[in-house]
């Protein structure tokens, strides 16, 4: 088994992020103007890295965020297993105070290890973890790929990090995320460690990044 450097980023901002509207795997939104700038700033800062492969979800906002790397001819694979959690009936709706109370309740249940609890019409963290496992195995088993870039989504990143770092899914909210925030992981062939935690230094020239849902 070989070691890897894993650059894991969240997609850039969308209008749904900006407007406080829920988007999940059922909302295939594009980056907004700021999201495009964020993607450009990440590319400017990391274009010198010799990535062996770029991995994304199947959703446009994920692919668009790393399109500059793909356009350079770096091999690219996309997987539904890396898609955002499906927020069911909540997708496409604005987060009102009442809705926010519901999300706080739901997150509390997940933190209490009710990880099989699904949002109405959607997925649970356990569902997301299950569909990620085959993708994780595919990525980690490719010994010829020593430096890779993965672009995906906020809640899905939290689930993925729990799996890579052997944390329980109930602890996933310890992993913060920003649009185009970077986690740099070192994989030894048997375990992962974190070298950078939600790093946003590459976004400084855009001003203070605003956390978006």
N, C-alpha and C positions, 0 to 999 in steps of 0.2 A: 504494500500500500504506500502511496506517495503523499507528500504534503501539498497543501494548496494555500494560496492567498485568495480569500473570498471577499470581494467588494460588494456589499449589499446596500442598495439604495431604495428609497421610496420614490415614487413618481413625482413629477412637478405639479404645481398647483393647477386646478381646474376651476371653472366657474362654479361648480357645485361646492367645492371646498370654500371658495370665497363667500358664497351666499348662504352657507350653513345648511345645505341640502344633502341628505343622506345619499351616498352612492356606494354601491357594492359591486358584486360580480354581475348584476343585472343591468348596470348603468355603464354603457361604453362611451364615456365622455372623453373629449380631447383636452389637451393642455390649453390654458388661456395664455395671454401675452406674458404674464409674469412667469408662468410655468415654463414657457419656451426660453425665457431669459435664465431661469434657474438651470435648465438643462444645458444651456450654452456655457454657463459659469462652471458647471461640473465638468463639462468636456474640456474647457480651457485649462482647468486645474489638473486633470487626470489623463489627458490625451497622450502623455508620455509613457503611460503604463502599457506594457505589451500584453494585452488580454488575449488569452487563447480562445475564449468563447464568451458570448453575451447571452444570458438567459433572461427571458421576460415571461410575464403572464400573457394571456391571449388578448388582453384589453389594450385599447389604443393608447391610453395615457401612459402605460408602462413602456410600450414600444417607442412612442414619440420621445420619451425622456432620454433614451439612449440611441436615437437614430443617427446621431453624428458618428458614433462608434461603428454602428452597422454599416453606414455609408462608406466607411473606410475599408470595408471588405472583411471585417472581423466576423467569424462564423456566429450565427445566431440561431437559437432554438427557443420556441415559446411553448408553454404548457398551461393547460387549464388548471392544473394542480397548484399553480402559483397565483391564481386569481384571488381577488379580495373575497372576504366572507360574503355570503349572500345575506343581505339584511331583510329579505322577504318583503312583507307588505310596507315596510318603512322606506324602501328605496324610492327616491324621487320626491320625498316629503321634506319639508323644512323642519328643523329642530326647534320646536316651540318650548316654552317652559314646562308644559305638561309632558311633552315628549322627552325632554331632558330628564325629568323625574323617572320616566320609564327606563331610560338607558342607564341611569345611576343604579336603579334597582337590579337591572339585568347584569350589569358589570359586578355588582355586589354578589349575586348568585354565583357567577363564574369564579370570583375570588374565593368563594366558600366551597370551591371544588365541584360545583354543579355544572361541569364542563360539557355535559351532554344536553343541557337545556338549550333549545332552539328558539330563536326569535320567530314570531308568527310568520309561517311561510318560508322561512329561511334556514340558515345553517347554525350549528353550534360550533364552539371551538374544537370539539372532538371530531366533528365532520371535516373541518378544514385540515386538521392534523392528519386525518386518515388519507385525504386526497393528496397531501404533500409528500407522504412517505415514499412513494415510488419515484417521485421526482428527485427527492433528496438522495436516494440510492443511486439513481442514474448519474447525478452530478458528481457525487463523491467517488463513485467507482471509476470515473474516467481518469486514469492515471496520467495520461498524456497532457491533461489540462492542469497546469500548475497555477495559473492566475486567471480568475474568472470574475465577471461582473454580472450581478443579478439585480434586476429592477422589478419591484412588485408593489405591494400595497400595505397600508398601515397596520390593520388588524392581522392580516396574513403574515406580515413580518414578525409581529409579536409571537405568533404561533410557531413560525419557523425557527426563531431564535430559541424558544423553549426546547424545541426538538434537537437542535444542533448542540445546545449547551447543557442538555439534560436537566432542565428545569421543569417542574410540574406546570401544566397549562394554567393552573390557578394563579401562577405568579407572572403571567404574561404582561401585565400592566406596568411592571418595573422597566420595561423596554420602551422608552420614549421614542417619538419619531416626529420629524418635520418633513415637509415636502423637499425632496432632494437631500435629505440628511443621509449620512454615510455611516454604516457599521463596517469596520474592517476586521475580518476574522482570520485566524490562523488555524488551519486544519493539519494535524500531525499525521494523519492516517488512521487515527483511532479516536481522537477527541478534538474539539474546537475551543479556542480561547478568543477573547475580544481584545483587539489592539486599539481600535477607535470606537467610541460609543456615540452614535447619533451626531457625528461631526458635521458642522455647517460652516467651517472656516471659508470654504470656497464660495459661499453666498454673501460674504461680508460686503463686497462691492455693490450689492443690490440694496443695502440698508439692513436694518434689523429684520430678519425673517419672522414672519408671523406664523405661529403654529396653526395648522388647518386640519380639520377633521377628515 
